[in-house]
């Protein structure tokens, strides 16, 4: 295997991880959270979504780990471009920041989901009524603390596909800068700015 082959492998691992992260996040927001609408018991709406997200979490974190690890390897392999090609370091830095922010949003969404599950179970055990539209959307009768955590989770869950999608877009930009014409233009702009 040549060094180019290892770059291909790292790129493939990165891209598959990014696809898993983005696709899973979109599926969860559009499908898992809304699936509870088909259930009558509000507590079941939360339980079903929480169970699905917990089962998916290890797979999602594997995708995130693949993005971060392979992205780091690709950055190390591109140190020459970082130093010489105009715009490359900025795009790479932005991509890294977006990936870290997306991972943080993923972690906060998971934490919020656990809080929602705990608050729902506490209310059920104490005999207090719990009413929700779906796992991340309160109704007018949702207890205020639970509604607050649902709103936090909903925001975080929207940020995850935005960040993971932005990571994919920035990665596409960086990959395209490897084309000979783009490389030449980037080097010229670095040497002759303005």
Number of C-alpha atoms within 10 A of each C-alpha: 5 7 9 10 10 14 16 13 14 20 20 15 19 26 21 16 25 26 18 21 28 24 15 22 25 18 12 18 19 11 13 22 23 18 17 23 16 9 14 9 14 19 21 16 24 26 18 17 24 20 14 13 21 15 11 14 16 11 15 23 17 15 23 26 18 23 30 19 16 21 22 15 16 18 17 11 15 15 12 10 18 18 13 17 20 23 18 20 18 11 16 20 14 15 22 20 14 20 24 18 16 25 22 15 21 27 17 18 24 19 14 23 25 17 17 24 20 13 18 24 17 13 16 13 10 8 9 12 14 20 21 24 18 23 28 27 20 20 12 10 12 19 18 11 11 24 21 17 22 24 15 16 26 19 15 21 24 16 20 28 22 17 23 29 22 18 25 20 13 18 21 12 14 17 11 13 20 13 10 10 11 14 18 15 14 21 18 14 15 15 12 9 9 5
